[in-house]
């Protein structure tokens, strides 16, 4: 009989991290495999349940709810099937590396709530969001949708260590968003939707990511202060690409944005729905600014 070192088992199991069914089967094999498989299965579990059956979605949420404090857990008991005195076998939240608020909110919205009680749903999301943000010290990617928190203040401290941030926010959360950007030390990808009113502050805080930021995407953001934008492009040392995505029904804004960019950039390539610019005075840096029309129903990847 050959005994395999536990470190080797762990390395082999990493090849299964995109196969949730096999990982869950391994959890039932032995304690050793369970300890190895659980962290992999809970790195990005929401992507596996986005198209799954409701029972599987609710099961995932209930797993996280066992990690709540007694007072917060009490609020959920009448709505979601969780055991009052249940205790988690693992600190599942601590393994989370990718958090998509769209998927989390969608799962909660299918729970047993009569008459679409949105205030209750908002409180459920706020409690769960606080748990996931505060407990996931390994978090690398965040798709933050602040509209689901309505006008409530975000109490939890923003995470650090993120490499990718996507934001569709509410003005009530502007200060939290500013702090979120400023706390990062290795942010590579940034995307924000509908930020015309806040664009000056966003550009100012993005300047703190001088040595790491590689890609920026502004979706349906067409008020671009030309001088501040040009300064930001010059200061971000590793920036490769900037995208402006505008819905086709807003053609006037599309044209206004083009006028602003033409003042400080040269056109590289152009089609009906996509224009590429090169910032003037860019030297040897390979940087592209892209303006494109997007489908009204498409979501940014």
SETI-16108 format. One record per residue (C-alpha): x, y, z; residue number from 0. Coordinates in Angstrom, 2 decimals. Layout:
! SETI-16108
<node east="X" north="Y" up="Z" i="NUM"/>
...
! end
This chain:
! SETI-16108
<node east="0.00" north="0.00" up="0.00" i="0"/>
<node east="1.40" north="3.38" up="-1.01" i="1"/>
<node east="0.72" north="6.38" up="1.22" i="2"/>
<node east="0.42" north="9.69" up="-0.61" i="3"/>
<node east="1.59" north="12.82" up="1.16" i="4"/>
<node east="-1.27" north="15.19" up="2.07" i="5"/>
<node east="0.44" north="18.09" up="0.28" i="6"/>
<node east="0.49" north="16.04" up="-2.93" i="7"/>
<node east="-3.20" north="15.22" up="-2.49" i="8"/>
<node east="-3.93" north="18.91" up="-2.07" i="9"/>
<node east="-1.99" north="19.77" up="-5.23" i="10"/>
<node east="-3.81" north="17.09" up="-7.24" i="11"/>
<node east="-7.18" north="18.30" up="-5.97" i="12"/>
<node east="-6.55" north="21.84" up="-7.22" i="13"/>
<node east="-7.11" north="20.53" up="-10.76" i="14"/>
<node east="-10.72" north="19.84" up="-9.76" i="15"/>
<node east="-11.61" north="23.35" up="-8.59" i="16"/>
<node east="-13.78" north="23.89" up="-11.69" i="17"/>
<node east="-15.65" north="20.63" up="-11.07" i="18"/>
<node east="-17.99" north="21.25" up="-8.10" i="19"/>
<node east="-19.70" north="17.85" up="-8.32" i="20"/>
<node east="-16.42" north="15.98" up="-7.91" i="21"/>
<node east="-15.31" north="18.29" up="-5.11" i="22"/>
<node east="-18.50" north="17.64" up="-3.19" i="23"/>
<node east="-18.07" north="13.90" up="-3.70" i="24"/>
<node east="-14.53" north="14.15" up="-2.30" i="25"/>
<node east="-15.88" north="15.87" up="0.81" i="26"/>
<node east="-17.81" north="12.68" up="1.62" i="27"/>
<node east="-14.80" north="10.39" up="1.07" i="28"/>
<node east="-12.71" north="11.10" up="4.16" i="29"/>
<node east="-11.83" north="13.82" up="6.64" i="30"/>
<node east="-8.57" north="14.46" up="4.82" i="31"/>
<node east="-10.25" north="14.99" up="1.46" i="32"/>
<node east="-12.96" north="17.06" up="3.13" i="33"/>
<node east="-10.37" north="19.46" up="4.59" i="34"/>
<node east="-8.70" north="19.73" up="1.18" i="35"/>
<node east="-11.84" north="20.06" up="-0.97" i="36"/>
<node east="-13.87" north="22.56" up="1.10" i="37"/>
<node east="-11.53" north="25.56" up="0.58" i="38"/>
<node east="-11.52" north="24.91" up="-3.19" i="39"/>
<node east="-15.29" north="24.47" up="-3.41" i="40"/>
<node east="-15.92" north="27.73" up="-1.56" i="41"/>
<node east="-13.44" north="29.95" up="-3.44" i="42"/>
<node east="-16.07" north="31.05" up="-5.94" i="43"/>
<node east="-19.19" north="29.00" up="-5.25" i="44"/>
<node east="-21.69" north="31.53" up="-6.62" i="45"/>
<node east="-20.57" north="31.01" up="-10.22" i="46"/>
<node east="-21.53" north="27.33" up="-9.96" i="47"/>
<node east="-25.07" north="28.01" up="-8.70" i="48"/>
<node east="-26.00" north="30.96" up="-10.94" i="49"/>
<node east="-27.88" north="28.60" up="-13.28" i="50"/>
<node east="-28.51" north="25.78" up="-10.81" i="51"/>
<node east="-31.80" north="24.58" up="-9.32" i="52"/>
<node east="-33.28" north="26.75" up="-6.54" i="53"/>
<node east="-32.67" north="24.08" up="-3.89" i="54"/>
<node east="-28.95" north="24.15" up="-4.60" i="55"/>
<node east="-28.87" north="27.96" up="-4.51" i="56"/>
<node east="-30.70" north="28.08" up="-1.18" i="57"/>
<node east="-28.44" north="25.34" up="0.20" i="58"/>
<node east="-25.38" north="27.49" up="-0.49" i="59"/>
<node east="-26.91" north="30.53" up="1.20" i="60"/>
<node east="-27.97" north="28.43" up="4.19" i="61"/>
<node east="-24.39" north="27.20" up="4.56" i="62"/>
<node east="-23.22" north="30.80" up="4.92" i="63"/>
<node east="-26.10" north="31.66" up="7.24" i="64"/>
<node east="-24.83" north="29.11" up="9.77" i="65"/>
<node east="-21.83" north="31.44" up="10.19" i="66"/>
<node east="-24.03" north="34.34" up="11.37" i="67"/>
<node east="-24.27" north="35.58" up="14.94" i="68"/>
<node east="-27.25" north="34.34" up="16.95" i="69"/>
<node east="-29.11" north="37.66" up="16.64" i="70"/>
<node east="-28.71" north="37.87" up="12.86" i="71"/>
<node east="-29.53" north="34.19" up="12.44" i="72"/>
<node east="-32.79" north="34.71" up="14.33" i="73"/>
<node east="-33.94" north="37.19" up="11.68" i="74"/>
<node east="-33.56" north="34.60" up="8.91" i="75"/>
<node east="-35.15" north="31.57" up="10.60" i="76"/>
<node east="-38.76" north="32.40" up="9.61" i="77"/>
<node east="-37.77" north="33.05" up="5.99" i="78"/>
<node east="-35.02" north="30.57" up="5.16" i="79"/>
<node east="-34.74" north="26.97" up="6.32" i="80"/>
<node east="-31.88" north="27.07" up="8.79" i="81"/>
<node east="-31.55" north="25.32" up="12.12" i="82"/>
<node east="-31.60" north="27.73" up="15.06" i="83"/>
<node east="-28.56" north="26.34" up="16.87" i="84"/>
<node east="-26.66" north="25.15" up="13.80" i="85"/>
<node east="-22.89" north="25.57" up="13.80" i="86"/>
<node east="-20.67" north="25.47" up="10.70" i="87"/>
<node east="-18.12" north="22.67" up="10.33" i="88"/>
<node east="-15.75" north="25.10" up="8.57" i="89"/>
<node east="-15.33" north="28.85" up="8.35" i="90"/>
<node east="-16.78" north="28.82" up="4.83" i="91"/>
<node east="-16.73" north="32.60" up="4.45" i="92"/>
<node east="-12.95" north="32.74" up="4.94" i="93"/>
<node east="-12.34" north="30.82" up="1.70" i="94"/>
<node east="-14.32" north="33.20" up="-0.53" i="95"/>
<node east="-12.25" north="34.84" up="-3.29" i="96"/>
<node east="-14.96" north="36.09" up="-5.68" i="97"/>
<node east="-18.19" north="37.81" up="-4.60" i="98"/>
<node east="-20.94" north="38.71" up="-7.08" i="99"/>
<node east="-23.71" north="40.70" up="-5.38" i="100"/>
<node east="-26.01" north="40.20" up="-8.38" i="101"/>
<node east="-26.09" north="36.45" up="-7.83" i="102"/>
<node east="-26.37" north="36.68" up="-4.03" i="103"/>
<node east="-29.31" north="39.07" up="-4.23" i="104"/>
<node east="-30.98" north="36.93" up="-6.90" i="105"/>
<node east="-30.84" north="33.89" up="-4.63" i="106"/>
<node east="-32.28" north="35.80" up="-1.68" i="107"/>
<node east="-35.08" north="37.18" up="-3.87" i="108"/>
<node east="-36.32" north="33.62" up="-4.47" i="109"/>
<node east="-36.63" north="32.84" up="-0.75" i="110"/>
<node east="-40.01" north="32.47" up="0.97" i="111"/>
<node east="-41.17" north="36.08" up="1.33" i="112"/>
<node east="-44.85" north="36.90" up="0.80" i="113"/>
<node east="-45.92" north="39.94" up="-1.23" i="114"/>
<node east="-42.41" north="40.91" up="-2.30" i="115"/>
<node east="-41.34" north="42.49" up="0.98" i="116"/>
<node east="-38.42" north="44.46" up="-0.44" i="117"/>
<node east="-37.46" north="46.09" up="2.86" i="118"/>
<node east="-37.04" north="42.70" up="4.44" i="119"/>
<node east="-35.09" north="41.52" up="1.42" i="120"/>
<node east="-32.83" north="44.58" up="1.66" i="121"/>
<node east="-32.11" north="43.80" up="5.33" i="122"/>
<node east="-31.37" north="40.17" up="4.51" i="123"/>
<node east="-28.92" north="41.24" up="1.82" i="124"/>
<node east="-27.30" north="43.82" up="4.12" i="125"/>
<node east="-26.70" north="41.21" up="6.84" i="126"/>
<node east="-25.31" north="38.65" up="4.41" i="127"/>
<node east="-23.20" north="41.24" up="2.56" i="128"/>
<node east="-21.67" north="42.33" up="5.88" i="129"/>
<node east="-20.89" north="38.71" up="6.77" i="130"/>
<node east="-19.23" north="37.94" up="3.43" i="131"/>
<node east="-17.20" north="41.16" up="3.25" i="132"/>
<node east="-16.02" north="41.08" up="6.86" i="133"/>
<node east="-15.15" north="37.39" up="6.86" i="134"/>
<node east="-13.56" north="36.90" up="3.43" i="135"/>
<node east="-9.96" north="37.97" up="3.96" i="136"/>
<node east="-8.91" north="36.26" up="0.71" i="137"/>
<node east="-11.33" north="38.22" up="-1.49" i="138"/>
<node east="-9.82" north="39.10" up="-4.89" i="139"/>
<node east="-12.85" north="40.06" up="-6.98" i="140"/>
<node east="-15.97" north="42.06" up="-6.06" i="141"/>
<node east="-19.01" north="42.86" up="-8.19" i="142"/>
<node east="-20.69" north="45.44" up="-5.95" i="143"/>
<node east="-24.31" north="46.40" up="-6.68" i="144"/>
<node east="-25.21" north="49.07" up="-4.16" i="145"/>
<node east="-28.79" north="49.54" up="-5.36" i="146"/>
<node east="-29.72" north="46.40" up="-3.43" i="147"/>
<node east="-28.73" north="48.16" up="-0.21" i="148"/>
<node east="-31.08" north="51.04" up="-1.09" i="149"/>
<node east="-30.24" north="54.09" up="1.00" i="150"/>
<node east="-28.81" north="52.25" up="4.00" i="151"/>
<node east="-25.29" north="53.10" up="5.13" i="152"/>
<node east="-22.71" north="50.37" up="4.71" i="153"/>
<node east="-21.28" north="49.61" up="8.13" i="154"/>
<node east="-18.67" north="46.99" up="7.22" i="155"/>
<node east="-15.13" north="48.13" up="6.46" i="156"/>
<node east="-14.19" north="47.84" up="2.76" i="157"/>
<node east="-11.99" north="44.84" up="1.91" i="158"/>
<node east="-8.42" north="45.19" up="0.69" i="159"/>
<node east="-6.37" north="42.88" up="-1.50" i="160"/>
<node east="-8.81" north="43.07" up="-4.42" i="161"/>
<node east="-7.54" north="42.67" up="-7.98" i="162"/>
<node east="-10.86" north="43.31" up="-9.71" i="163"/>
<node east="-13.72" north="45.67" up="-8.80" i="164"/>
<node east="-17.02" north="46.23" up="-10.60" i="165"/>
<node east="-19.40" north="48.86" up="-9.26" i="166"/>
<node east="-23.04" north="49.72" up="-9.85" i="167"/>
<node east="-23.65" north="51.92" up="-6.88" i="168"/>
<node east="-26.03" north="54.34" up="-5.18" i="169"/>
<node east="-24.92" north="57.83" up="-4.20" i="170"/>
<node east="-25.51" north="56.92" up="-0.54" i="171"/>
<node east="-22.45" north="54.67" up="-0.78" i="172"/>
<node east="-20.02" north="57.12" up="-2.40" i="173"/>
<node east="-17.77" north="57.44" up="0.66" i="174"/>
<node east="-17.60" north="53.65" up="1.02" i="175"/>
<node east="-16.68" north="53.34" up="-2.68" i="176"/>
<node east="-13.93" north="55.96" up="-2.32" i="177"/>
<node east="-12.49" north="54.07" up="0.65" i="178"/>
<node east="-12.81" north="50.76" up="-1.21" i="179"/>
<node east="-10.66" north="52.02" up="-4.10" i="180"/>
<node east="-8.11" north="53.77" up="-1.89" i="181"/>
<node east="-7.53" north="50.65" up="0.27" i="182"/>
<node east="-6.31" north="48.52" up="-2.62" i="183"/>
<node east="-2.61" north="47.93" up="-3.23" i="184"/>
<node east="-2.72" north="45.66" up="-6.29" i="185"/>
<node east="-5.92" north="46.57" up="-8.15" i="186"/>
<node east="-5.65" north="45.53" up="-11.81" i="187"/>
<node east="-9.15" north="45.82" up="-13.27" i="188"/>
<node east="-11.79" north="48.44" up="-12.49" i="189"/>
<node east="-15.29" north="48.90" up="-13.91" i="190"/>
<node east="-18.01" north="51.36" up="-12.93" i="191"/>
<node east="-21.54" north="52.02" up="-14.23" i="192"/>
<node east="-23.53" north="55.28" up="-14.27" i="193"/>
<node east="-21.00" north="57.48" up="-12.48" i="194"/>
<node east="-21.29" north="60.88" up="-14.23" i="195"/>
<node east="-22.12" north="62.67" up="-10.96" i="196"/>
<node east="-19.16" north="61.10" up="-9.19" i="197"/>
<node east="-16.61" north="60.81" up="-11.98" i="198"/>
<node east="-14.21" north="63.49" up="-10.67" i="199"/>
<node east="-13.86" north="61.71" up="-7.32" i="200"/>
<node east="-13.56" north="58.31" up="-9.00" i="201"/>
<node east="-10.70" north="59.55" up="-11.19" i="202"/>
<node east="-9.01" north="61.07" up="-8.14" i="203"/>
<node east="-9.12" north="57.83" up="-6.16" i="204"/>
<node east="-8.08" north="55.71" up="-9.14" i="205"/>
<node east="-4.86" north="57.72" up="-9.16" i="206"/>
<node east="-3.92" north="55.86" up="-5.95" i="207"/>
<node east="-3.56" north="52.70" up="-8.08" i="208"/>
<node east="-0.65" north="54.15" up="-10.03" i="209"/>
<node east="1.60" north="51.09" up="-10.05" i="210"/>
<node east="-0.98" north="48.32" up="-10.55" i="211"/>
<node east="-4.06" north="49.32" up="-12.57" i="212"/>
<node east="-4.11" north="47.78" up="-16.05" i="213"/>
<node east="-7.69" north="48.17" up="-17.28" i="214"/>
<node east="-10.51" north="50.61" up="-16.61" i="215"/>
<node east="-14.06" north="50.41" up="-17.93" i="216"/>
<node east="-16.69" north="53.15" up="-17.70" i="217"/>
<node east="-20.15" north="51.88" up="-18.65" i="218"/>
<node east="-22.71" north="54.54" up="-19.55" i="219"/>
<node east="-20.41" north="57.23" up="-18.15" i="220"/>
<node east="-20.16" north="60.04" up="-20.68" i="221"/>
<node east="-19.23" north="63.09" up="-18.64" i="222"/>
<node east="-15.44" north="62.92" up="-18.84" i="223"/>
<node east="-13.41" north="65.89" up="-17.54" i="224"/>
<node east="-10.74" north="65.96" up="-20.23" i="225"/>
<node east="-7.86" north="67.50" up="-18.24" i="226"/>
<node east="-8.25" north="65.23" up="-15.20" i="227"/>
<node east="-8.66" north="62.19" up="-17.44" i="228"/>
<node east="-5.48" north="62.96" up="-19.36" i="229"/>
<node east="-3.52" north="63.43" up="-16.12" i="230"/>
<node east="-4.77" north="60.06" up="-14.85" i="231"/>
<node east="-3.71" north="58.29" up="-18.05" i="232"/>
<node east="-0.22" north="59.76" up="-17.76" i="233"/>
<node east="0.14" north="58.76" up="-14.10" i="234"/>
<node east="-1.06" north="55.14" up="-14.28" i="235"/>
<node east="2.19" north="53.37" up="-15.08" i="236"/>
<node east="0.82" north="49.96" up="-16.15" i="237"/>
<node east="-2.46" north="50.98" up="-17.76" i="238"/>
<node east="-3.10" north="49.12" up="-21.03" i="239"/>
<node east="-6.72" north="49.76" up="-21.92" i="240"/>
<node east="-9.61" north="52.08" up="-21.09" i="241"/>
<node east="-13.14" north="51.29" up="-22.24" i="242"/>
<node east="-16.16" north="53.56" up="-22.51" i="243"/>
<node east="-19.32" north="51.58" up="-23.18" i="244"/>
<node east="-22.44" north="53.50" up="-24.14" i="245"/>
<node east="-25.92" north="52.16" up="-24.83" i="246"/>
<node east="-26.94" north="52.67" up="-28.48" i="247"/>
<node east="-30.17" north="54.50" up="-27.66" i="248"/>
<node east="-28.06" north="57.29" up="-26.13" i="249"/>
<node east="-26.36" north="58.29" up="-29.40" i="250"/>
<node east="-26.11" north="61.98" up="-28.41" i="251"/>
<node east="-23.97" north="61.10" up="-25.41" i="252"/>
<node east="-21.90" north="58.81" up="-27.60" i="253"/>
<node east="-21.15" north="61.71" up="-29.97" i="254"/>
<node east="-20.40" north="64.11" up="-27.09" i="255"/>
<node east="-17.91" north="61.64" up="-25.65" i="256"/>
<node east="-16.24" north="61.29" up="-29.04" i="257"/>
<node east="-15.80" north="65.07" up="-29.29" i="258"/>
<node east="-14.13" north="65.21" up="-25.86" i="259"/>
<node east="-11.70" north="62.37" up="-26.63" i="260"/>
<node east="-10.75" north="63.70" up="-30.06" i="261"/>
<node east="-9.39" north="66.85" up="-28.39" i="262"/>
<node east="-6.55" north="64.96" up="-26.74" i="263"/>
<node east="-6.26" north="61.68" up="-28.67" i="264"/>
<node east="-5.65" north="60.29" up="-32.11" i="265"/>
<node east="-7.96" north="57.76" up="-33.75" i="266"/>
<node east="-6.33" north="54.37" up="-34.25" i="267"/>
<node east="-9.21" north="52.35" up="-35.71" i="268"/>
<node east="-12.86" north="53.13" up="-36.31" i="269"/>
<node east="-16.06" north="51.24" up="-37.13" i="270"/>
<node east="-19.73" north="52.14" up="-36.74" i="271"/>
<node east="-19.98" north="50.95" up="-33.13" i="272"/>
<node east="-16.35" north="50.97" up="-31.96" i="273"/>
<node east="-13.58" north="53.57" up="-32.05" i="274"/>
<node east="-10.03" north="53.10" up="-30.75" i="275"/>
<node east="-7.90" north="56.06" up="-29.69" i="276"/>
<node east="-4.24" north="56.44" up="-28.79" i="277"/>
<node east="-3.46" north="59.20" up="-26.26" i="278"/>
<node east="-1.23" north="61.87" up="-27.80" i="279"/>
<node east="2.26" north="62.03" up="-26.33" i="280"/>
<node east="1.97" north="58.42" up="-25.23" i="281"/>
<node east="5.60" north="57.66" up="-26.10" i="282"/>
<node east="6.44" north="53.96" up="-26.13" i="283"/>
<node east="3.56" north="52.93" up="-23.89" i="284"/>
<node east="1.02" north="50.57" up="-25.43" i="285"/>
<node east="-2.29" north="52.05" up="-24.35" i="286"/>
<node east="-5.67" north="52.07" up="-26.08" i="287"/>
<node east="-8.84" north="54.00" up="-25.28" i="288"/>
<node east="-11.91" north="52.27" up="-26.72" i="289"/>
<node east="-15.38" north="53.74" up="-27.16" i="290"/>
<node east="-18.08" north="51.28" up="-28.13" i="291"/>
<node east="-21.84" north="50.98" up="-28.23" i="292"/>
<node east="-23.22" north="48.06" up="-26.28" i="293"/>
<node east="-26.53" north="46.22" up="-26.36" i="294"/>
<node east="-29.13" north="47.64" up="-24.01" i="295"/>
<node east="-29.51" north="44.19" up="-22.43" i="296"/>
<node east="-25.90" north="43.10" up="-22.25" i="297"/>
<node east="-23.92" north="42.99" up="-19.04" i="298"/>
<node east="-20.24" north="43.73" up="-18.76" i="299"/>
<node east="-17.96" north="40.74" up="-18.24" i="300"/>
! end
